Amino acid sequence: MKKFYKIMIAAFVLMFLIAACTPATADEPVVEETEVVAPETGEEASEEEVVEEPEYILIGNLQDETGGMAVLSTPLTYAATMKIEEINAAGGINGRLLKLVTYDTRSDVTEAINAYTRMVEQDQVPVVLGPPISNIGIAVAPVAEELQVPIVGLFMVESAFKQESGEPWTYMFLGQNSDVTQGSIMGQYSYDQLNVRRSALLYNNQNSYSAGIGMAYKAQLEANGAEVIIEETYAWGDQDFRAQLTKIIAEDPDSIFFPGYPAEIPLILAQAYELGYEGLMLSDNSVPPTGLSPNTDPEANKNCYYPYGINPEDPELQAWVAEYEEKFGVAPLAQSFSGADAFGLIVTALEACGDDISSECITAELNNIKGYEGFQGTFDMAADHQPSSLPMAMMKIVDGAQVFDMWYLTSGAVE
Amino acid sequence: MEFRLVLQQIINGLSLGAIYSLIAVGFAMIFNILKFSNFAHGGVLGFSAYAGFLAATKLGLPLFPVILVGMLTGAVTAIIIEFIAFRWIRKRNGQLVYFFVTSITMLMLLQQILIIYFGKAFDYYPITLIKTKVVHLGELTIATNYILTLIATVLAFSLLTWVLKKTKVGIAIRAASNDLVATGLMGINADFIVLATFAVSGMLGGLSGVLYGLSASLTPQIGQIVVKGFIASVLGGLGSLTGVAIAAFALGLIEVFLIATIGSGLSPVVIFFIMVVFLLVRPQGVAGQSFVDKA
């Protein structure tokens, strides 16, 4: 019996030691720390000076800090952090400093709903920077309708920002092109520029994002007179796609369109190549970073094309890229730039609201945004709560690195 | 269906089955001795996969040392799990359900530990570990890492069979799988035999973790593939390592052909339906033994 208790005590001690080494959990909001400065001199307050505690505008941040999707979510947090530091260094918005209140959604919709509810009811944030994960956006949308605090995110599936009736969810705003837009642009580009006429489609039928882009791509191809000759699906967590790819390759398509998440993209690329397929491999904006070398065999991804939110080679972006890389030690992804734009929409609304930092005002101003100049281009917030007429940068992989090809809309190339 | 297509799908199925077989045999070894389904084996697999990943990326080791690191990690992890999770239950003659519940708890604990350190991104084994990615057999192709897995499975199973039949430890393990208590009464150190079994099972888990990791995205949840090992164990017969190994290959083939015919959405439904039928009609599996009590 004594030995039993000793073992149990040792096990508990081990667990507590491990827990002590962990970063902040989902229950502890990660609050962005900002330095208190004397407004007139900009220098750190001395002991003799009396500095008023600044007022803060709390901005909720609903992201996957852990879990496989963190690779897509973390860029939004990083982009928001950079923007906050820049704004706070300049004195904030109407004298108020910004502070990010982050909750880890762990790629779980229940966690996300609880986190959103907590940040609205306990932290009383007036606005939230939302996730890039569409399944979470879809889950949170009706809750936002109830709690009436706007969320600006990258959840590109239409049902995350539009109701079944076609009316937009009142408090959900998309900061990048939707899945339908992205799939349509990819379809038109494939038809016009890559001469795709007999495509195959491989998508995750349990993932609304993957399915949405896939269906939009198919519809656009068919509208041009091309066809999707075979459709195959896979499920969450699948690692082996050879059964589906073998069937697809047997039909001799001129391309395979495989919209998905970062986990499966390099596997599909590698396995298609291993099965002897050397045709076009077309995907979505989740290709970087996992679809690029060194994660993927350069021979496997050499015929890969995909749409992207920005042109990484744009000279105007390089200063921001350098600052981002220096600060966070990683290269920015598309989600960094579109996340910066999403956060920029929030800042624009806050500035327009002046002293009335309320959810009602912020929601109204988000609806009124016109000519917003972001990394992705200049756009209005359309009536259906997504950007109007944003082109996408069409990318291809050359020697393991992404190379810009051209800007594209559903209507064709953009000069 | 075109003949070449059928052959390629057979190769795909056998490749998948090889991975399942390694996992299932390691899983079944624990069942043979302690008569419960050890889902902590998935945690061992996950730990080993990441150990191999670190050995390849941080230490720059080539393939075979990476595999050895994975196997060693698997053995050590399995031994630690036996000490802290299962030994005290066995010593107190605890009910089998306690072993089962504890094994699931350990799987979740190990996964959470991996999430802490590796949860932020997907990882991949370096593509340089295997120089030649694919072998062509006429119009058919087979990935090199799957050939490796097939060879490793055959070698591991042959070695395991030799150990179980020709060595004292192996004979003792077989005796313990019949009756652990009686084995102890015959003067054999039952604790050592159980430990040895966990070590061997852990090594198999480590081997399967690295080989599976070579062709997969590394996530903390990678160990959940142990469910496939469980299914193969049920179909093949808990208690028969040969039956389990054959059932695992069959499972790989069935899975591939189901995906190719009815799609990936319905494939798990059919597989679990087959498993339920086996549990109802022939719970001892194709080649297993009947047990009065098991978990």
Interface residues (C-beta under 8 A of the other chain):
Chain A: K3 F4 I7 A10 A11 L14 M15 I18 C21 T22 P23 E65 T66 G67 G68 A70 V71 T74 N205 Q206 E232 T233 Y234 A235 G237 D238 Q239 D240 R242 A243 Q244 T246 K247 A250 P262 A263 E264 P266 L267 A270 Q271 Y273 E274 L275 G276 T290 S293 P294 N295 T296 D297 E299
Chain B: E2 R4 L5 Q8 Q9 N12 G13 S15 L16 I84 W88 R92 L109 I113 I115 I116 G119 K120 A121 F122 Y124 P126 I127 K133 V134 H136 E139 T141 A143 Y212 S215 A216 S217 T219 Q221 Q224 E255 V256 F257 I259 A260 G263 S264 G265 P268
